[in-house]
Amino acid sequence: MSAKFLRTLVMIIKGYKAVKLYKYVDYVSKSHFTVKFLKETIVASPIYIQIFGFFVIVTLLYLSSSYWTFRQEKFSYENHECLPVKDVPPLMNESPACPRLKIFCHMQSLPRCVVRHHGWSRTNRSQNILVNTNDPTVCFRVKSSQSTDCIRGNVGYTEGTHCWEIHWPRTKRGTHALVGVATEDAPLQGPYLMNLVGNNKHSWGWNLWTNMLHHDSENEKTVPYPNFRDKYVKYAAPDKFMVMLDMDQGTLSFIVNGRNLGIAFTGLKGKTLYPIISVVFGESQVTMSYIGGLGNTPPSLKALSRLLIRETVGRSHIGTATKRLNIPETLMEYINNSRERHLD
């Protein structure tokens, strides 16, 4: 190694007559910065030093950005892990008991083909999100730094009340995990880490990390959700929760352990809306299981009678209780059959 090369290397490291880098930093979110562009490079050195210094700086910027993103996503949950509480804290305005919600929580299991049909879309997704070949209710985000990726449901809803369950482990969410609904015009990929669902007027989303609601957030303020009595309470949604979309009333709500957290969004009537999620965490797996839909007519007497029996007997004793009743086998199966709704 020549003495001239060593002097050149020292000159680059010290920054003496080497590359002077002017960069503009654009504030993207509360915890992320991105280099917008390089304004100019002033070099008072030979051309090979310019080229070498330029590649060194670009490499260092890329590595530091990727490492910071990894650290942020990895340790953000570790700092957040102590926040969730076991039960939902008291809400400012408790939602009254909703018969439709109770019916959804005790609804019979749908045929597997119906659940699969209401799963994730294989076409309306970011290229970084894959749908399970054998089970379209499961999607998986591949590792990809510095991007935000979305996927929509396969079925859009224009009327009736629809409910689906989201299974998204807290350890695989990151800081920009959003769940909500969107129209066909909502974007499915962002160039950097961002709250993509709710970023524009075509989508509505709940950030599971910050507990904030987003809709057209480029122009409108975000709103805290759920609205707890103690505004300083620390809470994170569990791995499984439910989403209830009422297209007749034009509202979107979220349910945890059978408890309605309140109406998150209104004014959705007259649109065609699809379930959607926004993912930034690498190797995240999210499952969406369609629970069912109800029309705008009152629940049937049959459904209400089944609900009353199940609530009176109790979920844990329903199997034993129905065996003691002198009822046909078909009716017994109708009363007993129900998916787990995490009501404990």
C-alpha positions in Angstrom: 0.0 0.0 0.0 1.6 3.3 -1.2 2.1 6.2 1.1 0.1 8.4 -1.3 -3.0 6.1 -0.9 -2.6 6.1 2.9 -2.5 9.9 2.9 -5.6 10.0 0.6 -7.4 7.6 3.0 -6.5 9.7 6.0 -7.7 12.8 4.2 -11.1 11.2 3.5 -11.5 10.0 7.1 -10.7 13.3 8.6 -12.8 15.1 6.0 -9.9 17.4 5.0 -10.4 18.7 1.5 -12.7 15.7 0.8 -16.4 15.5 0.3 -18.6 18.1 1.9 -22.0 16.6 1.9 -25.1 18.8 2.1 -28.3 16.9 2.8 -31.8 17.9 3.5 -33.7 15.8 6.0 -37.5 15.4 5.7 -39.5 14.7 8.8 -41.6 11.7 7.9 -43.0 10.5 11.2 -42.4 10.9 14.9 -39.5 8.5 14.9 -38.2 8.3 11.3 -36.1 10.5 9.1 -35.3 10.1 5.5 -32.6 11.8 3.4 -34.5 13.8 0.8 -31.6 14.5 -1.6 -28.0 15.5 -1.8 -27.8 19.2 -2.7 -24.2 19.3 -3.9 -20.8 17.8 -3.5 -17.8 20.1 -3.4 -14.5 18.2 -3.8 -11.0 19.7 -3.9 -9.4 16.4 -4.5 -8.5 14.1 -7.5 -11.3 12.4 -9.3 -10.6 8.9 -7.8 -10.9 10.4 -4.3 -14.3 11.9 -5.3 -15.6 8.5 -6.6 -14.2 6.6 -3.6 -15.5 9.1 -1.1 -18.9 9.2 -2.7 -19.4 5.4 -2.5 -18.2 5.4 1.1 -20.7 8.0 2.1 -23.6 6.3 0.2 -22.7 2.9 1.7 -22.5 4.4 5.2 -25.8 6.1 4.8 -27.5 3.0 3.6 -26.0 0.8 6.3 -26.9 3.2 9.1 -30.4 3.7 7.8 -31.0 -0.1 7.6 -29.4 -0.7 11.0 -31.5 2.0 12.6 -34.7 0.6 11.2 -33.8 -2.8 12.4 -33.0 -1.6 15.9 -36.1 0.5 16.0 -38.4 -2.3 14.9 -36.7 -4.9 17.2 -36.5 -2.9 20.4 -39.7 -0.8 20.0 -41.7 -3.8 21.0 -39.4 -4.7 23.8 -40.0 -1.2 25.2 -43.7 -1.5 24.5 -44.1 -5.0 25.9 -44.7 -3.8 29.4 -47.5 -1.5 28.2 -50.5 -3.9 27.6 -52.8 -4.5 30.5 -54.7 -7.7 31.0 -58.2 -6.2 30.7 -59.5 -3.3 28.7 -59.3 -0.2 31.0 -62.5 1.8 31.7 -63.7 3.8 28.7 -64.9 7.3 28.7 -68.2 6.4 27.1 -69.1 2.7 27.5 -71.0 1.4 24.5 -74.4 -0.1 25.3 -74.9 -3.8 24.8 -75.4 -4.5 21.2 -77.5 -7.6 20.3 -75.7 -7.9 16.9 -72.3 -8.0 18.6 -73.6 -10.7 21.0 -74.8 -12.7 18.0 -71.4 -12.3 16.3 -69.6 -13.5 19.4 -71.8 -16.6 19.6 -72.3 -17.1 15.8 -72.0 -20.6 14.3 -68.9 -21.5 12.4 -69.2 -20.7 8.7 -68.3 -23.3 6.0 -64.6 -23.2 5.3 -65.2 -22.2 1.7 -67.1 -19.1 2.8 -64.3 -18.1 5.2 -61.7 -18.6 2.5 -63.7 -16.5 0.0 -63.7 -13.6 2.5 -59.9 -14.0 3.1 -57.1 -11.9 1.7 -56.9 -10.9 -1.9 -54.2 -12.5 -4.0 -54.2 -9.5 -6.4 -54.9 -6.4 -4.3 -51.7 -6.4 -2.3 -48.1 -5.1 -2.2 -45.5 -7.2 -3.8 -43.9 -7.7 -0.4 -46.9 -9.5 1.0 -47.7 -13.1 0.1 -50.9 -15.0 0.6 -50.8 -18.5 1.8 -51.3 -20.8 -1.2 -53.6 -23.3 0.7 -55.2 -20.8 3.1 -56.1 -17.3 1.8 -57.0 -16.2 5.3 -53.3 -16.0 6.1 -50.8 -13.5 4.6 -47.1 -13.1 5.2 -44.8 -10.1 4.7 -41.3 -10.8 3.5 -38.3 -8.9 4.9 -38.1 -5.5 3.2 -36.6 -2.4 4.7 -37.8 1.1 4.3 -41.2 0.3 2.9 -44.8 0.0 4.1 -47.0 -2.7 2.6 -50.8 -3.2 2.5 -53.2 -6.0 1.6 -56.9 -5.8 1.1 -59.6 -8.4 1.7 -61.0 -10.3 -1.2 -64.6 -9.1 -0.7 -66.0 -5.5 -0.4 -69.0 -4.7 1.6 -71.7 -2.1 0.7 -74.6 -3.1 3.1 -75.3 -5.1 6.2 -73.1 -5.6 9.2 -70.0 -7.7 8.8 -67.5 -9.0 11.4 -64.1 -10.6 11.0 -61.4 -11.6 13.5 -57.7 -10.4 13.2 -54.9 -12.6 14.6 -51.8 -10.4 14.6 -49.2 -11.3 17.4 -48.0 -8.2 19.2 -44.4 -9.3 18.7 -44.8 -9.1 15.0 -46.3 -5.6 14.6 -43.8 -2.9 14.8 -44.6 0.8 15.0 -46.8 1.2 11.9 -49.3 -1.7 12.2 -52.7 -0.5 11.2 -56.0 -2.3 10.8 -59.1 -0.9 9.1 -61.1 -0.6 5.9 -60.4 1.0 2.5 -61.9 1.6 -0.9 -60.3 0.2 -4.1 -58.5 3.6 -4.6 -56.4 3.3 -1.5 -52.6 2.8 -2.2 -51.1 -0.5 -1.3 -47.4 0.4 -0.9 -45.4 3.3 0.6 -41.7 4.1 -0.1 -40.9 4.5 3.6 -42.2 3.6 7.0 -45.5 5.4 7.4 -49.2 5.1 8.5 -50.3 4.1 5.0 -53.8 3.0 6.0 -55.6 6.3 6.9 -53.0 8.4 5.2 -55.5 9.5 2.6 -59.3 9.9 2.1 -59.7 6.4 0.7 -58.9 4.5 3.9 -59.6 4.4 7.7 -57.2 2.7 10.1 -56.4 2.1 13.8 -52.7 2.2 14.6 -52.2 -0.7 17.1 -48.9 0.8 18.4 -49.9 4.4 19.1 -53.6 3.7 19.6 -54.5 6.5 17.2 -57.1 6.7 14.5 -56.0 7.7 11.0 -58.2 9.0 8.1 -56.8 11.5 5.6 -54.1 12.1 8.2 -52.1 14.3 5.7 -54.8 16.9 6.1 -56.7 15.9 9.3 -55.6 15.3 12.9 -55.3 11.8 14.3 -57.6 10.9 17.2 -56.8 8.7 20.3 -58.6 5.3 20.3 -59.9 3.8 22.5 -61.1 6.8 24.5 -60.1 5.7 28.0 -61.1 7.6 31.1 -57.4 7.7 32.1 -55.7 9.3 29.1 -52.3 8.2 30.4 -53.2 4.5 30.6 -50.9 2.2 28.7 -52.7 -0.4 26.5 -52.1 -2.5 23.5 -54.6 -4.7 21.7 -54.2 -8.5 22.2 -53.1 -10.9 19.6 -56.7 -11.5 18.6 -59.5 -9.0 18.3 -62.6 -8.4 16.1 -63.5 -5.7 13.6 -67.2 -4.9 13.1 -68.3 -2.9 10.0 -71.9 -1.6 9.9 -72.5 -0.4 6.4 -76.2 0.4 7.2 -75.1 2.9 9.9 -71.8 3.7 8.3 -69.6 2.9 11.3 -66.5 0.9 12.1 -65.8 -0.5 15.6 -63.2 -2.8 17.2 -64.0 -5.5 19.8 -61.7 -7.0 22.3 -62.7 -9.9 24.5 -66.3 -9.4 23.5 -66.2 -5.8 24.6 -66.9 -3.0 22.1 -64.1 -0.4 22.3 -66.5 2.2 20.8 -67.2 3.6 17.3 -63.9 4.4 15.6 -65.2 5.9 12.4 -68.5 7.2 11.0 -69.7 8.4 7.6 -68.9 5.2 5.8 -72.4 4.6 4.4 -72.7 4.5 0.6 -69.2 3.2 0.0 -67.8 -0.2 -0.9 -65.2 -1.0 1.7 -62.6 -3.8 2.0 -60.7 -5.0 5.1 -57.1 -3.8 5.0 -53.9 -3.9 7.0 -50.7 -2.0 6.8 -47.5 -3.8 7.7 -43.8 -2.8 8.2 -42.5 -5.5 10.4 -40.5 -8.2 8.5 -41.8 -11.7 8.6 -45.2 -10.7 10.0 -48.0 -13.2 9.6 -51.6 -11.9 9.9 -54.7 -14.1 9.8 -58.2 -12.7 9.0 -61.1 -15.0 9.7 -64.6 -13.9 8.5 -67.2 -14.4 11.2 -70.3 -13.6 9.3 -72.7 -10.9 8.2 -76.2 -9.7 9.2 -78.7 -7.9 7.1 -80.5 -4.6 8.2 -83.5 -6.6 9.4 -83.9 -7.4 13.1 -82.3 -10.7 14.2 -84.5 -13.7 13.9 -86.3 -15.2 16.9 -84.3 -18.4 16.3 -81.0 -16.5 16.6 -82.1 -14.6 19.7 -83.4 -17.8 21.4 -80.0 -19.5 20.7 -78.2 -16.5 22.1 -80.3 -16.4 25.2 -79.7 -20.1 25.9 -76.0 -19.8 25.5 -75.7 -16.7 27.7 -77.9 -18.2 30.4 -76.1 -21.5 30.5 -72.6 -20.2 30.0 -70.2 -21.0 27.2 -68.1 -23.5 29.3 -71.2 -25.5 30.3 -73.2 -25.4 27.1 -72.2 -28.9 26.0 -73.2 -30.5 29.2 -76.4 -28.6 29.6 -77.8 -29.4 26.2 -77.2 -33.1 26.7 -79.6 -33.0 29.6 -82.3 -31.4 27.5 -84.7 -33.6 25.6 -84.2 -31.9 22.2 -83.4 -33.3 18.8 -79.7 -33.8 17.8 -79.9 -31.2 15.1 -81.1 -28.5 17.5 -78.5 -29.6 20.0 -75.8 -29.1 17.4 -77.2 -25.8 16.4 -76.9 -24.5 20.0 -73.5 -26.0 20.7 -71.7 -25.0 17.5 -69.7 -21.8 17.8 -66.2 -20.6 17.1 -64.1 -19.3 19.9 -64.5 -15.5 20.2 -62.1 -14.9 23.1 -64.8 -13.7 25.4 -62.9 -14.5 28.6 
